[in-house]
Amino acid sequence: MTDTVARITNWDDSVLEQDILESISLDVPWATIELFAALVRLSGSPEERKAVDYLIERLGSWDVPYRLHEPECFISIPLEATVRVEAPDGKRFRAKTTAMSVSTDGRELSGELVYVPPKLREDVADDWSYGLDFTGLDVAGKIVIADGMAAPGRVIDVMTAGALAGVFVNPGEAIHESICTTIWGTPDLDSKDRQPTIPVIGVNNPDGRELIDLAKQGGRVAVSTRVETSWRKIPVLVAEIPGGCVPDEFVLLHGHVDSWHVGVGDNATGDATMLELARVFSQHRDRLARSLRIAWWSGHSHGRYAGSTWYADAFGIDLARGCVAQINCDSPGCRWADTFNELTAMSETVPFAETVIRETTGITPQTERPPRAGDYSFNGIGISSFYMLSSTMSPEARAEKGYYPVGGCGANIAWHTEDDTLAIADRANLRRDMRVYAASVLRILNAPLLPFDWRRTTQEFRRTIERYQQATGDRFDFRPSRDAVDALAAALDRFYESAPAHPAPDAPDARRFNRTQRRLARLLVPVNYSRQTPFHHDPALEVPPLPDLAPALSMRHAKDGAAERGILTAHLMRGQNRLVWTLEQARELIDGASA
Ligand SMILES: [Zn+2]
């Protein structure tokens, strides 16, 4: 049984893999990085178009079929910001504003500056989702100053509290660029009202400490911003190398071409990696079973994943029918990134990803749940997904350098600043990471049976439910969820036992086995990564595991209030129904397939 699953997840074609890995060269990728290192690739800008034209020219030269889409999307470019102490000759501080915040068109707003401390919540796991603690503070009509980058969760808190504007204190010397909306991609009727309604400003740490001192003395500041937010055409470039055997099944490899400043580590190195993979896989195209789509998105930085979200919308049914996996490529090949310690992978893909990385690099990766970020615009459709950021520095290396956490560039704090230049890219690391991506893509393209272990998913569900059960104690019973997980796990054992032994990818039993896996993804990914109905996009805020059940973690705080407890219980009952019904459908699907 375990042997059967290992045979499926560890599948490789070592001869072809060797040929492909040996075809990888640094020539094209490094030339691409050098070219991109001179281009500020703001979404929809002429310099970004130069980068896209270069990719198109290269693809054309290798006869790789491609399509350039130019959807009109909602894009926001931060231009400038000012902060000064409101007093005669008041000191001015260096400042930046953020994408999707309100523009004052250069006019100053002034108000009392109020410091609001962070609220540490136990039900969120990522740094970007922590909110602010307004207990005892009235900030209406005032300007809030808070620690941390202008993350959407904190910006919402400042908006909701009725503040005039928010000033966010970055952790170091730099002011990191960011986007502060929770709206994922272009707004729709359900999400449009979440558009930020206040000016948002970032300052660096020394200036921020000075401003916080001023706030504690009841000081006043004047702030202004200029942000250009509009509907504009952005490029979405998609290459497709058709598979020879089952071309309707495809892998989506993707990353963003737009950048903050010249964005070398984030994400010229990723763009170069994908271009080299297009070259190499097209060279070996007659040996590929499934199709490979490679997409370069714009709108990632300035439209909250507008490009990938548009693609998920425009090709939603197509993706639902045929996509076997989505692989994101962001920030590979960066300086000093010698571990895979923060490798994101959905549970079913973990054994596969661990094997391929160990075999290609000799490094044992540490995998974690994909956060709600990084062009994962396909969770609502339900697609097995792995990788987002690539190799990264070890925690020890970061501590030694005094680095704080950032969201890319292999943990280099040049991320989202003017300093993300050619110095951030590293040839040896890039070569290694391109090999990782190539081997990963090949194994999914050619494995007769998709190399995923869905038993890992049920194990994850069991751990999640156990944690939520501990939080609710006897106030809510998750037994129906546990029973449904057990029944699905037993069905999965039957599924893998009945796996065809040595099929070709186009053999009817392999087609059926893989179709069942795709359908499992359409059921089990959304219930674990989305609160929305299929084809809709969750806000850009953390989605905890089995999100409908996650409010269980706050049960202990609701102990004394009947109303609060009643609301929470109703929420958990509905959430549990969704989960149990989904798991039942998954089990029936499998029993139909292995009968
Ligand atoms: Zn990035």
Boltz pocket constraint, residues with backbone or C-beta under 6 A from the ligand:
constraints:
  - pocket:
      binder: B
      contacts: [[A, 256], [A, 266], [A, 267], [A, 330], [A, 331], [A, 407], [A, 408]]
      max_distance: 6.0
